[in-house]
Structure formats: C-alpha cells, structure tokens
Amino acid sequence: MTELIAFLSTGKGTWGHVNRILPGINGETWNNVILLTNDFGIQNFKQQDGVELVKLETKIGVKELADEIQSKLKDKIKGMEIAVNFVSGDGREHMALISALMKMGIGFRLITLDKDSNVIEV
C-alpha cells in the first residue's frame, strides 16, 4: 500500500470523512498516515495508531505555508508516490500542499469516499 496525506482542517463533517479513509483502500491499510492540522486539530483529534499529526501555522501566506509543509514532510514521506485527500481544509491549504509535493518531486493520487463510503481513487 502507499502513504496517505490529508488536511485535518475546516469544513462541517470533514473530520468524519478523514476518519473513514484511514482504514485504506479495499481493506488494505496505509503504510504511513500524515494529517496536516493546526492547534485546534492537535488538541481535539482523537489520536489513532499509525496516524501522525503535523502541526502547521495555517494563518500565513500560501507560499510560506507551502514552504512549511515541504520542510515538515521532507523526512516523513518515504515513497515517491502518495495518496492525498482534499475534503478537509480550504483551497489555499490545498494549493500549498500541491506546491510542496511538486517541489519535492512526489507524485500523488487523489482518493475519496464513494457513495457507499468505500475509499476510491479518482
């Protein structure tokens, strides 16, 4: 299996979506799960085995946020391709993550839940 990176940020119901993708695709588990979050996420997300929370200062500019993400992920991602979920968070956070991954030369697949709550690649 591969690694998963997702934001654990804003949006009604998005934390539930993120929780439902954590088991992985087709019953397989992720090799590594990294959730990018802020102080609120660090304080309120129920920690799970195999899930690493990475605290970001999300109230900064997109370029600065991309640089922070790149800096904090560079030693955590082990493969050259990852799965990414963009349901939680806002557009500027997502732009910063895409920018950081591109600068790091890491390919990514987009994953989400289908209507039956199965994790799928889109």
Backbone as ProteinMPNN parsed JSONL, in Angstrom:
{"seq_chain_A": "MTELIAFLSTGKGTWGHVNRILPGINGETWNNVILLTNDFGIQNFKQQDGVELVKLETKIGVKELADEIQSKLKDKIKGMEIAVNFVSGDGREHMALISALMKMGIGFRLITLDKDSNVIEV", "coords_chain_A": {"N_chain_A": [[0.848, -1.181, 0.0], [0.303, 2.354, 0.034], [1.33, 5.658, 1.103], [-0.59, 8.038, 2.982], [-1.687, 11.356, 2.855], [-3.422, 14.0, 4.308], [-5.383, 16.945, 4.902], [-6.486, 17.97, 8.08], [-8.698, 19.902, 8.862], [-10.771, 22.609, 8.317], [-14.351, 22.721, 7.8], [-17.589, 21.522, 7.761], [-18.265, 18.34, 8.94], [-16.021, 17.223, 7.754], [-13.97, 16.02, 9.206], [-15.019, 13.584, 9.9], [-15.125, 12.381, 7.385], [-12.371, 12.189, 6.839], [-11.634, 10.419, 8.891], [-12.958, 8.12, 7.989], [-11.49, 7.406, 5.738], [-9.144, 6.483, 6.735], [-8.793, 3.653, 7.258], [-7.984, 2.663, 4.751], [-7.688, 1.576, 1.261], [-9.881, -0.761, -0.184], [-9.792, -2.505, 2.048], [-7.093, -2.705, 2.588], [-4.355, -1.419, 4.484], [-2.863, 1.808, 5.063], [0.608, 2.507, 4.567], [1.701, 4.602, 5.913], [0.38, 7.364, 7.596], [-0.258, 10.736, 7.43], [-1.527, 13.542, 8.885], [-2.206, 16.815, 8.265], [-2.514, 19.629, 10.233], [-3.845, 22.147, 12.511], [-3.48, 24.057, 15.607], [-5.997, 23.593, 16.821], [-6.737, 21.096, 15.729], [-4.664, 19.484, 16.729], [-5.25, 19.566, 19.447], [-7.824, 18.466, 19.559], [-8.301, 16.198, 17.945], [-8.867, 12.769, 18.084], [-6.317, 10.752, 18.826], [-4.921, 8.176, 16.823], [-3.572, 4.901, 16.305], [-0.777, 4.653, 14.177], [-1.198, 7.03, 12.875], [0.051, 10.141, 12.186], [0.11, 13.375, 13.419], [0.739, 16.509, 12.048], [1.599, 19.62, 12.959], [0.729, 22.759, 11.673], [1.258, 26.223, 10.907], [-1.335, 27.684, 9.909], [-2.344, 30.165, 9.262], [-0.811, 31.779, 7.609], [0.76, 33.127, 4.618], [0.2, 31.602, 1.353], [2.541, 30.758, -0.037], [4.415, 30.718, 2.041], [3.2, 28.808, 3.667], [3.34, 26.575, 1.983], [6.115, 26.257, 1.925], [6.532, 25.634, 4.639], [5.105, 23.222, 4.85], [6.569, 21.623, 3.052], [9.056, 21.58, 4.361], [8.371, 20.26, 6.753], [7.459, 17.8, 5.859], [9.478, 16.59, 4.397], [11.232, 14.668, 5.549], [9.483, 12.764, 6.35], [7.95, 11.475, 4.399], [8.264, 8.515, 2.714], [8.11, 7.186, 0.271], [7.841, 7.591, -3.366], [5.436, 8.219, -4.353], [2.25, 9.194, -3.27], [-0.963, 8.999, -1.604], [-3.538, 11.398, -1.613], [-5.953, 13.309, 0.112], [-8.404, 15.745, -0.245], [-10.676, 16.664, 1.107], [-11.064, 17.845, 3.649], [-10.245, 21.072, 4.818], [-9.139, 24.159, 3.214], [-9.036, 25.906, 0.031], [-6.608, 27.365, -0.199], [-4.922, 26.003, 1.563], [-4.841, 23.543, 0.3], [-3.658, 24.264, -2.156], [-1.125, 24.974, -1.214], [-0.203, 22.502, -0.256], [-0.138, 20.968, -2.646], [1.784, 22.457, -4.054], [4.041, 22.091, -2.373], [4.405, 19.28, -2.577], [4.935, 19.025, -5.323], [7.33, 20.492, -5.541], [8.923, 18.796, -4.098], [9.08, 16.691, -5.754], [7.283, 14.577, -5.699], [4.897, 12.261, -6.698], [1.302, 12.054, -6.769], [-1.811, 10.495, -5.927], [-5.276, 11.043, -6.054], [-7.637, 10.494, -3.573], [-10.824, 9.486, -2.265], [-14.103, 9.106, -0.766], [-16.639, 6.903, -1.977], [-20.191, 6.798, -2.808], [-21.016, 4.771, -1.157], [-19.343, 4.856, 0.979], [-16.862, 3.686, 0.504], [-13.354, 3.676, 0.116], [-11.931, 5.241, -2.602], [-10.007, 5.75, -5.615], [-9.735, 8.716, -7.486]], "CA_chain_A": [[0.0, 0.0, 0.0], [1.028, 3.608, -0.081], [1.197, 6.609, 2.2], [-1.718, 8.958, 2.875], [-1.582, 12.692, 3.448], [-4.672, 14.752, 4.227], [-5.564, 18.014, 5.877], [-7.495, 17.83, 9.115], [-8.833, 21.334, 8.999], [-12.11, 23.17, 8.457], [-15.429, 22.216, 6.959], [-18.514, 20.703, 8.54], [-18.287, 16.926, 8.613], [-14.833, 16.754, 7.044], [-13.165, 15.154, 10.067], [-15.619, 12.259, 9.752], [-14.65, 11.861, 6.098], [-10.964, 11.815, 7.004], [-11.616, 9.206, 9.715], [-13.418, 6.971, 7.214], [-10.486, 6.977, 4.756], [-7.954, 5.985, 7.425], [-8.523, 2.214, 7.1], [-7.314, 2.391, 3.485], [-8.451, 1.196, 0.073], [-10.2, -2.187, -0.324], [-9.383, -3.26, 3.224], [-5.65, -2.588, 2.841], [-4.026, -0.268, 5.326], [-1.808, 2.699, 4.584], [1.922, 2.319, 5.179], [2.018, 5.781, 6.704], [-0.685, 8.368, 7.509], [0.133, 12.044, 7.957], [-2.603, 14.517, 8.84], [-1.736, 18.186, 8.45], [-3.546, 20.289, 11.021], [-3.465, 23.344, 13.274], [-3.584, 23.866, 17.063], [-7.293, 23.009, 17.141], [-6.67, 19.68, 15.393], [-3.756, 18.828, 17.677], [-5.914, 19.472, 20.746], [-9.145, 17.842, 19.551], [-8.396, 14.959, 17.185], [-8.587, 11.573, 18.888], [-5.137, 10.099, 18.252], [-5.082, 6.789, 16.406], [-2.322, 4.224, 15.973], [-0.349, 4.76, 12.796], [-1.541, 8.346, 12.33], [0.902, 11.215, 12.712], [-0.39, 14.733, 13.231], [1.782, 17.501, 11.809], [1.046, 20.948, 13.232], [1.129, 23.834, 10.764], [0.759, 27.573, 11.163], [-2.138, 27.824, 8.688], [-2.779, 31.56, 9.039], [0.249, 32.504, 6.904], [0.565, 33.147, 3.179], [0.246, 30.306, 0.674], [3.934, 30.393, -0.303], [5.032, 30.384, 3.326], [2.606, 27.55, 4.097], [3.945, 25.538, 1.132], [7.482, 26.05, 2.422], [6.442, 24.952, 5.925], [4.705, 21.836, 4.579], [7.721, 20.944, 2.462], [10.053, 21.396, 5.416], [7.925, 19.291, 7.754], [7.194, 16.493, 5.245], [10.61, 16.055, 3.633], [11.81, 13.48, 6.185], [8.403, 11.868, 6.771], [7.462, 10.706, 3.261], [9.291, 7.538, 2.369], [7.981, 6.765, -1.12], [7.841, 8.624, -4.402], [4.05, 8.488, -4.686], [1.39, 9.149, -2.091], [-2.384, 9.267, -1.786], [-3.901, 12.671, -0.989], [-7.374, 13.591, 0.211], [-8.593, 17.186, -0.101], [-12.013, 17.004, 1.569], [-10.95, 18.768, 4.762], [-9.336, 22.183, 4.542], [-9.598, 25.137, 2.225], [-8.286, 25.953, -1.214], [-5.231, 27.847, -0.029], [-4.172, 24.907, 2.173], [-4.652, 22.536, -0.742], [-2.649, 24.795, -3.083], [0.176, 24.897, -0.546], [0.209, 21.097, -0.232], [0.246, 20.589, -4.019], [3.057, 23.124, -4.337], [5.103, 21.416, -1.625], [4.631, 17.955, -3.161], [5.577, 19.207, -6.63], [8.716, 20.903, -5.291], [9.636, 17.634, -3.571], [9.128, 15.684, -6.809], [6.476, 13.43, -5.282], [3.639, 12.072, -7.394], [0.208, 11.771, -5.857], [-3.112, 10.051, -6.4], [-6.353, 11.621, -5.268], [-8.553, 9.486, -3.064], [-12.006, 9.986, -1.574], [-15.099, 8.08, -0.492], [-17.757, 6.859, -2.914], [-21.499, 6.949, -2.151], [-21.16, 3.705, -0.169], [-18.257, 5.068, 1.938], [-15.653, 2.935, 0.147], [-12.253, 4.539, -0.306], [-11.661, 5.05, -4.023], [-9.116, 6.693, -6.291], [-10.462, 9.491, -8.503]], "C_chain_A": [[0.887, 1.236, 0.0], [0.83, 4.466, 1.163], [0.022, 7.541, 1.924], [-1.372, 10.268, 3.549], [-2.919, 13.383, 3.248], [-4.614, 15.91, 5.209], [-6.644, 17.599, 6.849], [-7.76, 19.264, 9.547], [-10.297, 21.716, 9.159], [-13.091, 22.515, 7.505], [-16.301, 21.262, 7.749], [-18.497, 19.262, 8.036], [-17.02, 16.378, 7.987], [-13.948, 15.864, 7.898], [-13.706, 13.73, 9.987], [-15.182, 11.598, 8.459], [-13.209, 11.383, 6.228], [-10.867, 10.527, 7.834], [-12.012, 7.966, 8.916], [-12.422, 6.541, 6.141], [-9.26, 6.352, 5.419], [-7.739, 4.477, 7.308], [-7.843, 1.859, 5.777], [-8.263, 1.978, 2.374], [-8.641, -0.315, 0.054], [-9.687, -3.027, 0.84], [-7.896, -3.236, 3.516], [-5.402, -1.358, 3.694], [-2.944, 0.569, 4.66], [-0.499, 2.345, 5.27], [2.221, 3.422, 6.181], [0.861, 6.757, 6.528], [-0.201, 9.641, 8.179], [-1.054, 12.981, 7.777], [-2.031, 15.888, 9.179], [-2.845, 18.965, 9.145], [-2.992, 21.533, 11.708], [-3.577, 23.038, 14.772], [-4.891, 23.171, 17.45], [-7.299, 21.501, 16.868], [-5.79, 18.903, 16.353], [-4.476, 18.589, 19.004], [-7.168, 18.604, 20.731], [-9.267, 16.542, 18.764], [-8.024, 13.789, 18.076], [-7.468, 10.797, 18.204], [-5.416, 8.631, 17.961], [-3.718, 6.2, 16.096], [-2.019, 4.385, 14.491], [-0.663, 6.08, 12.127], [-0.664, 9.39, 13.005], [0.266, 12.558, 12.399], [0.798, 15.67, 13.072], [1.142, 18.875, 11.947], [1.638, 21.982, 12.273], [0.584, 25.159, 11.268], [-0.037, 27.959, 9.91], [-2.565, 29.253, 8.372], [-1.702, 32.409, 8.361], [-0.054, 32.456, 5.412], [0.741, 31.768, 2.55], [1.686, 29.868, 0.424], [4.637, 29.962, 0.987], [4.497, 29.045, 3.86], [3.175, 26.388, 3.282], [5.358, 25.221, 1.609], [7.479, 25.296, 3.753], [6.066, 23.483, 5.734], [5.881, 21.052, 4.028], [8.769, 20.633, 3.522], [9.65, 20.285, 6.386], [7.683, 17.897, 7.164], [8.43, 15.828, 4.659], [11.224, 14.794, 4.24], [10.751, 12.453, 6.595], [7.899, 10.981, 5.634], [8.577, 9.79, 2.788], [9.269, 7.132, 0.9], [8.03, 7.93, -2.091], [6.423, 8.941, -4.89], [3.212, 8.312, -3.438], [-0.07, 9.282, -2.517], [-2.694, 10.551, -1.017], [-5.419, 12.798, -0.988], [-7.535, 15.069, 0.523], [-9.968, 17.574, 0.443], [-11.966, 18.015, 2.713], [-9.945, 19.864, 4.408], [-9.908, 23.135, 3.51], [-8.657, 25.167, 1.028], [-6.848, 26.402, -1.051], [-4.356, 26.783, 0.628], [-3.868, 23.832, 1.133], [-3.613, 22.983, -1.775], [-1.254, 24.673, -2.485], [0.684, 23.455, -0.514], [0.635, 20.635, -1.622], [1.589, 21.197, -4.378], [4.212, 22.415, -3.657], [5.425, 20.063, -2.234], [5.335, 18.05, -4.513], [7.044, 19.593, -6.464], [9.565, 19.744, -4.795], [9.748, 16.52, -4.619], [8.326, 14.43, -6.493], [5.177, 13.403, -6.084], [2.54, 11.758, -6.389], [-1.04, 11.335, -6.611], [-4.159, 10.68, -5.497], [-7.308, 10.519, -4.847], [-9.69, 10.162, -2.305], [-12.906, 8.811, -1.23], [-16.157, 8.088, -1.583], [-19.069, 6.93, -2.126], [-21.763, 5.887, -1.091], [-20.068, 3.752, 0.905], [-17.062, 4.154, 1.729], [-14.588, 3.917, -0.285], [-11.924, 4.212, -1.754], [-10.654, 6.08, -4.512], [-9.943, 7.413, -7.347], [-9.515, 10.036, -9.539]], "O_chain_A": [[2.113, 1.124, -0.032], [0.232, 4.03, 2.147], [-0.317, 7.799, 0.769], [-0.839, 10.296, 4.658], [-3.484, 13.357, 2.154], [-3.897, 15.866, 6.209], [-7.612, 16.942, 6.467], [-7.132, 19.776, 10.474], [-10.984, 21.2, 10.041], [-12.711, 21.849, 6.542], [-15.806, 20.302, 8.34], [-18.692, 19.007, 6.848], [-16.943, 15.18, 7.711], [-13.234, 15.021, 7.355], [-12.932, 12.772, 10.005], [-14.899, 10.4, 8.431], [-12.871, 10.29, 5.774], [-10.086, 9.638, 7.496], [-11.467, 6.884, 9.137], [-12.498, 5.406, 5.669], [-8.426, 5.756, 4.738], [-6.587, 4.045, 7.26], [-7.178, 0.826, 5.702], [-9.483, 2.025, 2.528], [-7.687, -1.067, 0.251], [-9.201, -4.14, 0.636], [-7.468, -3.695, 4.575], [-6.146, -0.38, 3.631], [-2.206, 0.087, 3.8], [-0.496, 1.929, 6.429], [2.911, 3.201, 7.176], [0.403, 6.957, 5.403], [0.212, 9.633, 9.339], [-1.529, 13.191, 6.661], [-1.447, 16.088, 10.245], [-3.989, 18.959, 8.692], [-1.838, 21.916, 11.513], [-3.75, 21.881, 15.156], [-4.9, 22.276, 18.295], [-7.804, 20.722, 17.677], [-6.131, 17.788, 16.749], [-4.326, 17.53, 19.613], [-7.549, 18.059, 21.767], [-10.269, 15.843, 18.913], [-6.991, 13.81, 18.744], [-7.662, 10.247, 17.119], [-6.061, 7.936, 18.746], [-2.81, 6.915, 15.672], [-2.912, 4.265, 13.651], [-0.419, 6.239, 10.93], [-0.64, 9.507, 14.23], [-0.074, 12.842, 11.25], [1.745, 15.631, 13.858], [0.266, 19.25, 11.168], [2.852, 22.071, 12.086], [-0.427, 25.203, 11.968], [0.527, 28.499, 8.959], [-3.104, 29.505, 7.295], [-1.686, 33.629, 8.523], [-1.018, 31.816, 4.991], [1.354, 30.879, 3.141], [2.016, 28.705, 0.656], [5.359, 28.966, 1.012], [5.246, 28.251, 4.429], [3.462, 25.328, 3.837], [5.749, 24.056, 1.686], [8.319, 24.424, 3.976], [6.638, 22.603, 6.377], [6.162, 19.942, 4.483], [9.305, 19.525, 3.56], [10.48, 19.471, 6.791], [7.7, 16.911, 7.901], [8.429, 14.615, 4.444], [11.693, 13.93, 3.499], [11.084, 11.393, 7.126], [7.466, 9.854, 5.877], [9.688, 10.235, 2.5], [10.306, 6.772, 0.344], [8.23, 9.083, -1.709], [6.231, 9.818, -5.732], [3.435, 7.396, -2.646], [-0.364, 9.636, -3.658], [-2.185, 10.768, 0.082], [-6.085, 12.44, -1.96], [-6.894, 15.594, 1.434], [-10.39, 18.715, 0.257], [-12.763, 18.953, 2.733], [-8.922, 19.602, 3.776], [-11.012, 22.942, 3.001], [-7.608, 24.523, 1.031], [-5.957, 25.863, -1.707], [-3.177, 26.664, 0.296], [-2.766, 23.284, 1.097], [-2.789, 22.184, -2.217], [-0.308, 24.306, -3.182], [1.873, 23.213, -0.723], [1.666, 19.977, -1.762], [2.444, 20.519, -4.948], [5.244, 22.162, -4.278], [6.598, 19.725, -2.396], [6.224, 17.253, -4.813], [7.905, 19.074, -7.174], [10.772, 19.702, -5.034], [10.432, 15.522, -4.395], [8.654, 13.343, -6.969], [4.45, 14.394, -6.142], [2.808, 11.261, -5.295], [-1.291, 11.737, -7.747], [-3.937, 10.829, -4.295], [-7.735, 9.708, -5.668], [-9.536, 11.262, -1.775], [-12.514, 7.655, -1.386], [-16.537, 9.154, -2.069], [-19.05, 7.103, -0.908], [-22.622, 6.066, -0.227], [-19.893, 2.791, 1.654], [-16.324, 3.873, 2.673], [-14.883, 4.889, -0.979], [-11.67, 3.057, -2.099], [-10.474, 7.136, -3.906], [-10.76, 6.794, -8.028], [-9.945, 10.714, -10.473]]}, "name": "protein", "num_of_chains": 1, "seq": "MTELIAFLSTGKGTWGHVNRILPGINGETWNNVILLTNDFGIQNFKQQDGVELVKLETKIGVKELADEIQSKLKDKIKGMEIAVNFVSGDGREHMALISALMKMGIGFRLITLDKDSNVIEV"}
